[in-house]
Amino acid sequence: MKFTNKIIRLSVFSVLAAAALPAFAGGFGIGTQSGSGTGNAFAGGAAVADDASVVWSNPAGMTALPLGKHVTGALHIVRPSFKFTNTGSAATLPVGTGNGGDGGDWAYIPNGFFAMDISPSLRFGVAFNVPFGLTTEYDTGWHGQLTALKSEIKTININPSLAYKVNDNFSIGGGVSIQRIEAELTAGANLAGTNIFKLGANDVGYGFNIGATLQPSPATRIGLHYRSSIKYKLDGSATFSLAPAGNGPVTADLRTPDSASVSVLHQVSPKLELMGDVTWTKWSNLQQLVVQRTSGAVLTNLLFRWEDTWRVGVGANYKVSDQTKLRFGLAYDRTPTNDIDRTPRLPDQNRTWLAFGVQYKPSKQGILDIGYAHEFVKDAAVNTPTAAGNLVGNFKVKADIFSIQYSHLF
């Protein structure tokens, strides 16, 4: 029995040390929220107020919308790709022979936003969106089956907000977030890969966001926005298909990062507008994750050493006619991970966004936005400890994002 418990604990360490945080947090934050923003690589997000999606990017921007009821719905179709190349695992890791296929797959992300005026100076809005998400799945029998087979993260967020127009040059806004997270991780837990480990957990957390807009001139708007971290007490269960003695409830504390953005929108001419932004994200909140039984026994204490990151974006819109606007965008987004702690659950790396889009107004009340972005991602190296040795190799990573959005003013 003691030997069995030792094997179970070793298997848990193998699975979780390689996987827990990247499947719950880190590089799985979804920056794709508004369909109108996709075409600009989300540059200038806290200063732009094209539609009701501003409720999420900066609630103070609601005061820049025309009076009335604004409804916006968006669908983002995301296709990430994670292809592994083994560069040395075989010598120390006699488990699996393949490279796992493509760990990425199609994902469909819906968002909805609503904004309305309570008075000419006071606005209300609400966002229904997916701030975090992840799905990676590798073929059974690959080199890294002790570290990752399937990782799936789902979140649902509701963010009601208020905005107040202090004067023609200054507005403030803020809101609260109610967010539910669900996670499922699987991996092989023995050398043969026949004992499958599964971890499932969920929780509901709460946060807030505040923002402001400044209009130093009729042609220029500056947006400031802060979003708080959310603390989770994840509750779930760990199961082993061939070792039920290891099954049982588990818990883990997790705090997501807070973030702050500064954005600028400038109207150069009636046809051309430029935008830019800088966003800081406090990924250093995520230094370790302690996974334990509900009895208090610690399964493992995991170190990640994640770092704060900066994202920089620039964009431009060109008005072809009263009905049609073209969008362009470029952004650089650093990863919080490093070559020592990165795992196959999400082999994140620094990325460059290149985006374009088009806006078409079929009527005075309706706006249709279509956007596309490609993420050029640096190769992601992994050197992940497992119960049987290190998984050593590189991932070729890229992602494509297609967005369609419709907004209507009532």
C-alpha positions as CSV (number, residue, x, y, z in Angstrom):
1,M,0.0,0.0,0.0
2,K,2.9,2.4,0.8
3,F,4.4,1.6,-2.5
4,T,1.1,2.2,-4.3
5,N,0.7,5.6,-2.6
6,K,4.3,6.5,-3.6
7,I,3.6,5.7,-7.2
8,I,0.3,7.7,-7.0
9,R,2.1,10.8,-5.5
10,L,4.9,10.5,-8.1
11,S,2.3,10.3,-10.9
12,V,0.4,13.4,-9.5
13,F,3.7,15.3,-9.4
14,S,4.5,14.3,-12.9
15,V,1.2,15.4,-14.2
16,L,0.6,18.6,-12.2
17,A,4.1,19.9,-12.1
18,A,4.1,19.8,-15.9
19,A,0.7,21.2,-16.4
20,A,-1.4,22.7,-13.7
21,L,-0.8,26.5,-14.1
22,P,-0.6,26.7,-17.9
23,A,-4.0,25.0,-18.0
24,F,-5.5,27.3,-15.5
25,A,-3.8,30.6,-16.1
26,G,-0.8,32.3,-17.7
27,G,-0.8,32.4,-21.5
28,F,-4.4,31.3,-21.9
29,G,-6.0,34.7,-21.3
30,I,-8.2,35.6,-24.3
31,G,-7.4,39.0,-25.7
32,T,-10.0,38.6,-28.4
33,Q,-13.2,40.3,-27.2
34,S,-14.7,42.7,-29.7
35,G,-15.0,41.9,-33.4
36,S,-14.3,45.6,-34.2
37,G,-11.1,45.4,-32.3
38,T,-9.7,42.4,-34.1
39,G,-9.0,44.4,-37.3
40,N,-6.8,46.7,-35.2
41,A,-5.0,44.0,-33.2
42,F,-6.9,45.5,-30.3
43,A,-4.7,48.6,-30.4
44,G,-6.2,51.6,-28.6
45,G,-8.8,49.5,-26.9
46,A,-9.3,51.7,-23.8
47,A,-9.8,54.8,-25.9
48,V,-11.9,53.5,-28.8
49,A,-15.7,53.7,-28.4
50,D,-17.2,52.3,-31.7
51,D,-19.8,50.1,-30.1
52,A,-21.1,48.5,-26.9
53,S,-17.9,46.3,-26.5
54,V,-16.4,49.4,-24.8
55,V,-18.2,48.1,-21.7
56,W,-15.4,45.6,-21.4
57,S,-12.4,47.5,-22.6
58,N,-13.1,50.7,-20.7
59,P,-16.6,51.4,-19.2
60,A,-15.9,55.2,-19.1
61,G,-16.0,55.1,-22.9
62,M,-19.7,54.4,-22.9
63,T,-20.2,58.2,-22.5
64,A,-18.8,58.6,-26.0
65,L,-21.6,56.5,-27.6
66,P,-24.7,58.2,-29.0
67,L,-27.7,58.2,-26.8
68,G,-29.9,55.1,-27.0
69,K,-29.6,51.4,-26.5
70,H,-26.6,49.7,-28.0
71,V,-26.4,45.9,-28.6
72,T,-23.3,44.1,-29.9
73,G,-22.8,40.5,-30.6
74,A,-19.5,38.9,-31.7
75,L,-18.2,35.5,-32.7
76,H,-14.5,34.7,-32.8
77,I,-13.2,31.6,-34.6
78,V,-9.7,30.8,-33.4
79,R,-7.4,28.2,-34.8
80,P,-4.1,27.8,-32.8
81,S,-1.5,25.3,-33.8
82,F,1.1,23.5,-31.4
83,K,3.4,21.1,-33.2
84,F,6.1,19.4,-31.2
85,T,9.6,18.3,-32.3
86,N,11.5,16.0,-30.0
87,T,15.1,17.1,-29.6
88,G,16.4,14.7,-26.9
89,S,13.6,13.2,-24.8
90,A,14.1,9.7,-26.1
91,A,17.4,9.2,-24.3
92,T,15.9,9.8,-20.9
93,L,12.2,9.3,-21.4
94,P,11.3,5.8,-22.6
95,V,7.6,6.6,-22.9
96,G,5.8,7.2,-26.2
97,T,7.2,7.4,-29.6
98,G,5.2,10.1,-31.5
99,N,5.2,13.9,-31.5
100,G,1.5,14.2,-30.5
101,G,0.1,15.6,-33.7
102,D,-1.2,19.1,-33.6
103,G,-2.2,20.0,-30.0
104,G,-4.4,22.9,-31.3
105,D,-7.9,22.8,-32.7
106,W,-10.7,25.1,-33.7
107,A,-12.3,27.2,-31.0
108,Y,-15.5,29.3,-31.1
109,I,-15.7,32.2,-28.7
110,P,-19.0,34.2,-28.4
111,N,-19.3,37.7,-26.7
112,G,-22.2,39.9,-26.1
113,F,-22.4,43.6,-24.9
114,F,-25.2,46.0,-24.0
115,A,-25.0,49.8,-23.2
116,M,-27.7,52.4,-22.6
117,D,-28.2,55.9,-21.2
118,I,-29.9,56.4,-17.9
119,S,-29.5,60.1,-18.4
120,P,-27.3,62.2,-20.8
121,S,-24.5,62.0,-18.2
122,L,-25.0,58.5,-16.8
123,R,-24.7,55.2,-18.7
124,F,-25.2,51.6,-17.8
125,G,-23.7,48.6,-19.6
126,V,-23.0,44.9,-19.2
127,A,-20.6,42.5,-20.9
128,F,-21.2,38.7,-21.3
129,N,-17.8,37.3,-22.4
130,V,-15.1,34.6,-22.2
131,P,-11.9,36.2,-20.7
132,F,-10.0,32.9,-20.4
133,G,-10.0,29.7,-22.4
134,L,-7.8,26.9,-23.6
135,T,-8.1,23.6,-25.4
136,T,-5.0,21.5,-26.3
137,E,-5.1,17.8,-27.0
138,Y,-2.2,15.5,-28.0
139,D,-2.3,12.0,-29.5
140,T,-2.1,9.1,-27.0
141,G,1.3,7.5,-27.1
142,W,3.3,10.6,-27.8
143,H,6.6,11.5,-26.1
144,G,4.9,13.8,-23.6
145,Q,2.0,11.7,-22.6
146,L,3.2,11.8,-18.9
147,T,2.9,15.6,-19.0
148,A,-0.2,16.3,-21.1
149,L,-2.9,14.6,-23.1
150,K,-5.9,17.0,-22.9
151,S,-6.3,20.4,-21.3
152,E,-9.6,22.2,-21.4
153,I,-10.4,25.5,-19.7
154,K,-13.8,27.3,-19.9
155,T,-14.8,30.6,-18.3
156,I,-18.0,32.6,-18.4
157,N,-17.9,36.3,-17.2
158,I,-20.7,38.8,-16.5
159,N,-19.4,42.4,-16.1
160,P,-22.1,45.1,-15.3
161,S,-20.8,48.7,-15.3
162,L,-21.7,52.3,-14.9
163,A,-20.1,55.4,-16.5
164,Y,-20.5,59.1,-15.6
165,K,-19.7,62.0,-17.8
166,V,-18.2,64.6,-15.5
167,N,-17.8,67.2,-18.3
168,D,-17.2,67.3,-22.1
169,N,-13.5,66.4,-21.5
170,F,-13.6,63.8,-18.7
171,S,-15.5,60.6,-17.9
172,I,-15.2,57.9,-15.4
173,G,-16.5,54.4,-15.2
174,G,-16.3,51.1,-13.3
175,G,-17.9,47.7,-12.9
176,V,-17.8,44.3,-11.2
177,S,-17.0,40.9,-12.7
178,I,-18.7,37.6,-11.7
179,Q,-16.6,34.9,-13.3
180,R,-16.9,31.1,-13.3
181,I,-14.0,28.8,-14.3
182,E,-14.0,25.1,-15.2
183,A,-11.0,23.0,-15.9
184,E,-10.2,19.5,-17.0
185,L,-6.7,18.0,-17.4
186,T,-5.7,14.5,-18.4
187,A,-2.4,12.7,-18.8
188,G,-0.8,9.3,-18.6
189,A,0.1,8.3,-15.1
190,N,2.2,5.2,-15.7
191,L,5.0,4.3,-18.1
192,A,2.7,2.3,-20.4
193,G,0.3,5.2,-20.6
194,T,-2.7,3.0,-19.7
195,N,-3.4,4.6,-16.3
196,I,-5.0,7.9,-17.2
197,F,-5.0,10.7,-14.7
198,K,-7.8,13.2,-14.7
199,L,-8.2,16.4,-12.8
200,G,-11.4,18.4,-12.8
201,A,-12.1,21.6,-10.8
202,N,-14.2,24.8,-10.8
203,D,-15.1,27.9,-8.9
204,V,-16.7,31.3,-9.1
205,G,-14.6,34.4,-8.4
206,Y,-15.2,38.2,-8.2
207,G,-13.3,41.2,-9.4
208,F,-13.7,44.8,-10.5
209,N,-12.5,47.2,-13.2
210,I,-12.3,51.0,-13.3
211,G,-11.5,53.4,-16.1
212,A,-11.4,57.0,-17.3
213,T,-11.4,58.9,-20.6
214,L,-9.8,62.3,-21.3
215,Q,-10.6,64.4,-24.3
216,P,-7.8,67.0,-24.5
217,S,-9.1,68.1,-27.9
218,P,-12.0,67.2,-30.2
219,A,-9.6,65.0,-32.3
220,T,-7.9,63.1,-29.4
221,R,-9.2,60.8,-26.7
222,I,-7.0,59.1,-24.0
223,G,-8.3,56.0,-22.2
224,L,-7.0,54.6,-18.9
225,H,-8.3,51.2,-17.7
226,Y,-7.5,48.9,-14.8
227,R,-8.9,45.4,-14.2
228,S,-8.3,43.6,-10.9
229,S,-7.1,40.1,-10.3
230,I,-9.6,37.4,-9.3
231,K,-9.0,34.9,-6.5
232,Y,-10.2,31.4,-6.9
233,K,-10.6,28.5,-4.5
234,L,-10.7,25.7,-7.0
235,D,-12.6,22.6,-5.8
236,G,-12.6,19.3,-7.7
237,S,-11.4,15.8,-7.9
238,A,-8.4,13.7,-9.0
239,T,-9.0,10.3,-10.5
240,F,-6.8,7.5,-11.9
241,S,-8.4,5.0,-14.3
242,L,-6.3,2.0,-13.0
243,A,-5.5,3.2,-9.4
244,P,-8.7,4.2,-7.7
245,A,-6.9,4.3,-4.3
246,G,-5.6,7.7,-5.5
247,N,-9.0,9.1,-6.3
248,G,-10.4,11.9,-4.2
249,P,-11.3,15.6,-3.8
250,V,-8.6,18.3,-4.3
251,T,-8.3,22.0,-3.8
252,A,-6.0,24.8,-5.1
253,D,-5.8,28.5,-4.6
254,L,-5.3,30.6,-7.7
255,R,-5.0,34.3,-8.3
256,T,-5.3,35.6,-11.9
257,P,-3.2,38.7,-12.8
258,D,-4.5,42.3,-12.7
259,S,-3.8,44.5,-15.7
260,A,-3.7,48.2,-16.7
261,S,-3.9,49.9,-20.1
262,V,-3.2,53.4,-21.5
263,S,-4.6,54.0,-24.9
264,V,-4.8,56.9,-27.4
265,L,-7.1,57.6,-30.3
266,H,-6.4,60.5,-32.7
267,Q,-8.4,61.7,-35.6
268,V,-5.8,62.8,-38.1
269,S,-8.4,63.8,-40.8
270,P,-12.1,63.1,-41.6
271,K,-10.9,59.8,-43.3
272,L,-7.9,58.7,-41.1
273,E,-7.7,57.9,-37.4
274,L,-4.7,56.4,-35.6
275,M,-4.6,54.5,-32.3
276,G,-2.1,53.0,-29.9
277,D,-1.9,51.4,-26.5
278,V,0.4,49.9,-23.9
279,T,-0.9,47.2,-21.5
280,W,0.8,45.8,-18.4
281,T,-0.2,42.5,-16.9
282,K,0.9,41.3,-13.5
283,W,1.7,37.7,-14.3
284,S,4.1,37.7,-11.3
285,N,1.0,37.0,-9.2
286,L,1.5,33.4,-10.4
287,Q,4.6,32.1,-8.7
288,Q,3.4,28.8,-7.3
289,L,0.3,26.6,-7.1
290,V,-0.3,24.3,-4.1
291,V,-2.5,21.4,-4.9
292,Q,-3.8,19.4,-1.9
293,R,-6.3,17.0,-0.7
294,T,-9.3,18.5,1.1
295,S,-7.9,16.7,4.2
296,G,-5.0,19.1,4.0
297,A,-2.3,16.7,2.7
298,V,-0.3,18.5,0.0
299,L,0.1,16.6,-3.3
300,T,2.6,19.1,-4.7
301,N,3.8,22.6,-4.4
302,L,4.6,23.9,-7.9
303,L,6.9,26.8,-8.7
304,F,6.4,28.7,-12.0
305,R,8.4,32.0,-11.7
306,W,6.1,33.9,-14.1
307,E,7.0,37.5,-14.9
308,D,5.0,40.6,-15.6
309,T,4.5,41.4,-19.2
310,W,3.9,44.4,-21.6
311,R,1.8,44.4,-24.7
312,V,2.2,47.3,-27.3
313,G,-0.1,47.8,-30.2
314,V,-0.7,50.4,-33.0
315,G,-3.5,50.6,-35.5
316,A,-5.2,52.8,-38.1
317,N,-8.6,53.1,-39.6
318,Y,-9.3,54.6,-43.1
319,K,-12.8,55.7,-44.0
320,V,-13.4,54.8,-47.6
321,S,-17.0,56.1,-47.6
322,D,-19.8,56.9,-45.2
323,Q,-20.6,53.2,-45.1
324,T,-17.2,51.5,-45.3
325,K,-14.1,51.7,-43.0
326,L,-10.9,49.7,-43.4
327,R,-8.9,48.6,-40.3
328,F,-5.2,47.7,-39.8
329,G,-3.3,46.7,-36.7
330,L,0.1,45.5,-35.4
331,A,1.0,44.4,-31.8
332,Y,3.7,42.8,-29.9
333,D,2.8,40.6,-26.9
334,R,5.4,39.1,-24.5
335,T,4.9,35.8,-22.8
336,P,5.1,35.5,-19.0
337,T,6.7,32.0,-19.4
338,N,10.3,31.0,-19.6
339,D,12.4,28.2,-21.1
340,I,12.8,26.4,-17.7
341,D,9.1,26.3,-16.5
342,R,7.2,26.1,-19.9
343,T,5.1,23.0,-20.4
344,P,3.1,21.3,-23.3
345,R,-0.2,22.2,-21.7
346,L,0.3,25.6,-23.3
347,P,3.7,26.2,-24.9
348,D,3.3,30.0,-25.0
349,Q,6.0,32.3,-26.4
350,N,6.4,35.9,-27.5
351,R,4.0,36.8,-30.4
352,T,3.5,39.5,-33.0
353,W,0.0,40.3,-34.2
354,L,-0.7,41.4,-37.8
355,A,-4.4,42.3,-38.4
356,F,-6.8,43.9,-40.8
357,G,-10.6,44.2,-41.0
358,V,-13.5,46.1,-42.6
359,Q,-16.5,47.8,-41.1
360,Y,-19.7,48.2,-43.1
361,K,-22.8,50.1,-42.2
362,P,-25.9,48.6,-43.9
363,S,-28.2,51.2,-42.2
364,K,-28.0,54.2,-39.9
365,Q,-28.6,51.9,-36.9
366,G,-26.5,48.8,-37.9
367,I,-22.8,48.2,-38.1
368,L,-21.1,45.0,-39.4
369,D,-17.5,44.3,-38.6
370,I,-15.3,41.5,-40.0
371,G,-11.7,41.1,-38.8
372,Y,-8.7,38.8,-39.2
373,A,-5.5,38.5,-37.2
374,H,-2.5,36.2,-37.5
375,E,-0.2,35.6,-34.6
376,F,3.5,34.9,-35.4
377,V,4.8,33.1,-32.4
378,K,8.4,32.4,-31.5
379,D,9.3,28.7,-31.2
380,A,8.6,27.5,-27.7
381,A,11.2,25.3,-26.0
382,V,10.3,22.8,-23.3
383,N,12.4,20.8,-20.9
384,T,9.8,19.4,-18.6
385,P,10.6,17.1,-15.7
386,T,8.4,13.9,-15.4
387,A,8.4,10.8,-13.4
388,A,10.5,9.1,-16.1
389,G,12.9,11.8,-17.1
390,N,12.7,15.1,-19.0
391,L,10.5,15.9,-22.1
392,V,12.9,17.9,-24.3
393,G,11.9,19.6,-27.5
394,N,10.4,22.6,-29.3
395,F,6.9,23.6,-30.4
396,K,6.1,25.4,-33.6
397,V,3.3,27.7,-32.6
398,K,0.9,30.0,-34.6
399,A,-2.7,31.2,-34.4
400,D,-5.3,32.6,-36.7
401,I,-8.3,34.6,-35.5
402,F,-11.5,35.3,-37.6
403,S,-14.1,37.7,-36.1
404,I,-17.6,38.8,-37.1
405,Q,-19.6,41.3,-35.2
406,Y,-22.9,43.1,-35.5
407,S,-23.9,46.1,-33.5
408,H,-27.3,47.8,-33.5
409,L,-28.5,51.1,-32.0
410,F,-32.2,51.2,-30.9
